[in-house]
Amino acid sequence: MEYKKVILLFVFICSLIFVFLTTSIVLVVFKYQKKRRLHKINILDLKTEHENQILKAQIKVQEQTFQHIANEIHDNIGQKLSFAKLQLNVMQDFYNKHQQEIIQEIAEVITESLSDLRNLSRSLSLDFIANNGFIKAVENEIEKLNKSGLYQFKLIVQGDSQFLDLDKELMLFRIVQESLNNVVKHAQAKQILIKLHYTANSLLVNIEDDGIGFDVNKKSNGSGLSNISKRAQSIGGFATINSSTSTGTIIQINIPIYESQKV
C-alpha cells in the first residue's frame, strides 16, 4: 500500500508540474504574441505619425508658396493692371471715337483679367478662407471655374453650417480644390454636384460628376486618390472614392466636428 501511495503521489506531483509548465509556456507564448502585436501596432502608429508629419510639412510649404503667389498677384500684378486700366481711361480723351472704342475693349479685357486674378488670389490665399470660411471659399472656386462655360455646377448645403478649425477648413478646401481640378482635367464631365451635409458631429462632403469615370484600382490613379485619403486622415476623417468607366465619380469626405463649434 505504501508503495502505491508513493506512486500516486509521484504521479500527482508530475501532473502538477506538467500543468504548471504547460500553463507557464502558454502564458509566455501569449505574452510574447501580445508584445509582438503591440510592437507591430507601435511601429504602424509611428509610421502613420511619420507620414502625417511629412504630409503636414509638405502642406505647410505648399501653403506658404500659395500665400506668396496670392500676395504677389494682389500687391504687384493686380496693381500694375489697375494702373494700366487707369492710364487707358485717361488716354480716351485724346483719341477719336473708333480709337476710344478699341481702348474701351482693352480696358474691359483688363477688368476681366483683374476679376480672374482676384478669384485666383482668393483660391490660393489662406487669409480668404480664414476670413470667409470653407463654404465661401468653395463658392469662389465654383465661380472661378464657371467662367469657362463648360460646366454646370450645383452646390447644396444641408443642415446647420458650422465654422471648423482653420486647419480643417483649409485642408477640406484643398481636397475639394484638388478633386475639382481632377474633374476638369480628366473627367470630361458636364455636371458637377457638391453637397455639404452638416450634422452635430460630422461634415460629409460629396463631390459627384457625370464624367467618363476611371478604374480606382489602376496604379496610375493611385497617387492622387491616396493623397486625398491622406489629407482627410490628417484631420481625423476619411475619404471614399467610387467610380467606374461609365457612371462618373463620387468622392466622399467625412470629417468629425463638434457641437461646441456651432455658430
VOGU-3710 file (C-alpha; in Angstrom, 3 decimals, decimal comma):
1> meykkvillf> 0,000/0,000/0,000  2,775/2,390/0,886  4,368/1,691/-2,457  1,115/2,539/-4,312  0,716/5,756/-2,322  4,221/6,814/-3,273  3,495/6,096/-6,943  0,197/8,019/-6,814  1,881/10,927/-5,079  4,645/10,884/-7,679
11> vficslifvf> 2,091/10,850/-10,499  0,158/13,658/-8,862  3,286/15,773/-8,426  4,314/15,081/-12,017  0,838/16,096/-13,191  1,045/19,341/-11,237  4,473/20,051/-12,667  3,208/19,291/-16,170  0,176/21,551/-15,717  2,375/24,285/-14,266
21> lttsivlvvf> 4,898/24,028/-17,086  2,183/23,918/-19,744  0,417/26,912/-18,223  3,716/28,802/-17,949  4,572/28,055/-21,575  1,097/29,151/-22,737  1,380/32,368/-20,709  4,870/33,076/-22,062  3,715/32,468/-25,639  0,602/34,607/-25,062
31> kyqkkrrlhk> 2,654/37,439/-23,577  5,149/37,181/-26,426  2,406/37,310/-29,053  0,740/40,220/-27,246  4,046/42,064/-27,035  4,678/41,336/-30,694  1,248/42,646/-31,664  1,782/45,779/-29,588  5,192/46,216/-31,193  3,626/45,984/-34,673
41> inildlkteh> 0,906/48,438/-33,644  3,523/50,839/-32,277  5,546/50,584/-35,486  2,391/51,180/-37,549  1,448/54,165/-35,351  4,953/55,583/-35,677  4,850/55,080/-39,441  1,431/56,757/-39,669  2,594/59,619/-37,451  5,743/59,994/-39,538
51> enqilkaqik> 3,700/60,094/-42,747  1,343/62,655/-41,180  4,282/64,814/-40,136  5,732/64,655/-43,655  2,329/65,492/-45,144  1,885/68,423/-42,740  5,353/69,723/-43,616  4,594/69,443/-47,327  1,258/71,185/-46,852  2,891/73,957/-44,824
61> vqeqtfqhia> 5,432/74,602/-47,581  2,651/74,449/-50,189  0,501/76,929/-48,258  3,440/79,300/-47,837  4,033/79,124/-51,593  0,333/79,703/-52,318  0,265/82,665/-49,937  3,353/84,178/-51,572  1,784/83,834/-55,032  -1,525/85,286/-53,775
71> neihdnigqk> 0,285/88,284/-52,272  2,283/88,757/-55,463  -0,923/88,715/-57,539  -2,643/91,202/-55,227  0,244/93,553/-54,476  2,142/93,524/-57,732  0,334/92,177/-60,808  -3,107/93,436/-59,751  -1,843/96,923/-59,015  0,011/97,144/-62,327
81> lsfaklqlnv> -3,088/96,090/-64,270  -5,230/98,578/-62,317  -2,743/101,329/-63,152  -2,743/100,308/-66,841  -6,562/100,465/-66,871  -6,457/103,938/-65,303  -3,990/105,124/-67,945  -6,234/103,788/-70,721  -9,203/105,685/-69,306  -7,143/108,893/-69,259
91> mqdfynkhqq> -5,954/108,306/-72,838  -9,501/108,048/-74,215  -9,935/111,839/-74,282  -7,055/112,225/-76,761  -8,333/109,864/-79,464  -11,184/109,703/-81,953  -14,321/107,628/-81,442  -13,003/104,494/-83,184  -9,783/104,563/-81,211  -11,747/105,138/-78,000
101> eiiqeiaevi> -13,793/102,018/-78,717  -10,592/99,977/-79,114  -9,226/101,412/-75,863  -12,519/100,582/-74,136  -12,301/96,981/-75,344  -8,760/96,721/-73,991  -9,917/98,188/-70,672  -12,710/95,579/-70,458  -10,195/92,776/-71,061  -8,059/94,173/-68,248
111> teslsdlrnl> -11,148/94,354/-65,995  -11,947/90,693/-66,688  -8,316/89,756/-66,086  -8,365/91,600/-62,755  -11,502/89,713/-61,759  -9,900/86,385/-62,701  -6,771/87,272/-60,750  -8,821/88,194/-57,679  -10,597/84,828/-57,794  -7,267/83,046/-58,254
121> srslsldfia> -5,735/85,001/-55,371  -8,675/84,057/-53,144  -8,284/80,386/-54,064  -4,630/80,448/-53,090  -4,847/82,661/-50,026  -5,177/81,294/-46,502  -6,492/84,705/-45,418  -9,592/84,405/-47,600  -10,526/81,052/-46,055  -9,745/82,330/-42,540
131> nngfikaven> -11,932/85,429/-43,009  -14,783/83,924/-45,026  -14,892/80,220/-44,193  -14,964/76,954/-46,112  -18,345/77,407/-47,831  -17,479/80,850/-49,221  -14,140/79,508/-50,466  -15,942/76,675/-52,299  -18,380/79,201/-53,812  -15,437/81,290/-55,018
141> eieklnksgl> -13,828/78,214/-56,580  -17,082/77,394/-58,382  -17,358/80,990/-59,607  -13,822/80,791/-60,996  -14,469/77,517/-62,859  -17,913/78,633/-64,061  -16,353/81,342/-66,200  -15,249/78,735/-68,713  -18,910/77,989/-69,512  -18,068/74,292/-69,889
151> yqfklivqgd> -19,624/73,020/-66,667  -22,859/73,180/-64,721  -22,102/73,392/-61,023  -24,567/72,877/-58,218  -23,759/73,485/-54,549  -26,123/72,117/-51,892  -25,638/72,863/-48,186  -27,703/70,715/-45,795  -28,010/71,094/-42,030  -26,728/73,944/-39,874
161> sqfldldkel> -23,395/75,102/-41,295  -20,573/75,391/-38,794  -17,164/77,017/-38,759  -14,488/74,374/-38,165  -10,913/74,808/-37,024  -8,952/76,724/-39,652  -6,655/73,746/-40,293  -9,671/71,538/-41,032  -11,363/74,122/-43,251  -8,150/74,727/-45,181
171> mlfrivqesl> -7,471/71,017/-45,649  -11,079/70,373/-46,689  -10,923/73,176/-49,232  -7,666/71,852/-50,708  -9,285/68,409/-51,039  -12,285/69,938/-52,833  -9,991/72,084/-54,961  -7,862/69,113/-55,987  -10,952/66,999/-56,699  -12,454/69,705/-58,924
181> nnvvkhaqak> -9,163/70,182/-60,759  -9,087/66,422/-61,437  -12,655/66,593/-62,789  -11,763/69,493/-65,078  -8,593/67,809/-66,360  -9,723/64,211/-66,775  -13,434/63,555/-66,277  -14,896/65,142/-69,430  -17,892/65,958/-67,231  -20,692/68,446/-67,851
191> qiliklhyta> -22,466/68,456/-64,487  -20,731/68,634/-61,117  -22,589/68,444/-57,818  -21,016/69,466/-54,491  -23,051/68,580/-51,424  -22,118/69,674/-47,886  -24,121/67,876/-45,201  -23,608/69,214/-41,663  -24,678/67,295/-38,567  -23,899/67,891/-34,909
201> nsllvniedd> -20,938/65,519/-35,075  -19,663/65,433/-38,633  -19,462/67,079/-42,026  -19,968/64,925/-45,109  -18,670/66,384/-48,374  -19,855/64,767/-51,622  -18,334/65,655/-54,989  -20,144/63,982/-57,888  -19,640/64,276/-61,646  -21,191/62,696/-64,728
211> gigfdvnkks> -17,881/62,170/-66,488  -16,235/59,129/-68,022  -15,028/57,790/-64,669  -11,951/55,635/-64,134  -10,725/52,401/-62,589  -9,961/53,224/-58,928  -7,687/50,159/-58,700  -5,499/51,226/-61,590  -1,988/52,021/-60,404  -1,700/55,249/-62,392
221> ngsglsnisk> -4,689/56,652/-60,490  -3,357/55,644/-57,093  -1,220/58,612/-56,018  -3,888/61,286/-56,447  -6,545/59,236/-54,662  -4,093/58,313/-51,925  -3,263/61,986/-51,448  -6,957/62,818/-50,918  -7,291/59,994/-48,388  -4,150/61,037/-46,502
231> raqsiggfat> -5,298/64,660/-46,331  -8,639/63,536/-44,894  -6,922/61,260/-42,366  -4,622/64,076/-41,258  -7,661/65,967/-39,894  -9,283/62,935/-38,292  -11,577/61,964/-41,164  -11,651/59,535/-44,050  -12,359/59,573/-47,774  -14,051/57,062/-50,043
241> insststgti> -13,910/57,159/-53,830  -16,320/55,298/-56,094  -16,014/55,385/-59,852  -16,424/53,338/-62,978  -15,709/53,952/-66,627  -19,398/54,529/-67,358  -21,061/56,146/-64,327  -18,806/59,022/-63,342  -17,175/59,545/-59,973  -18,310/60,169/-56,387
251> iqinipiyes> -15,812/61,349/-53,790  -16,984/61,391/-50,171  -15,084/63,018/-47,329  -16,294/62,547/-43,761  -14,825/64,883/-41,141  -15,727/64,915/-37,415  -16,989/68,189/-35,941  -18,361/69,056/-32,533  -21,398/70,827/-31,148  -19,210/73,369/-29,355
261> qkv> -18,002/74,682/-32,703  -21,514/75,702/-33,793  -22,020/79,390/-34,555
//
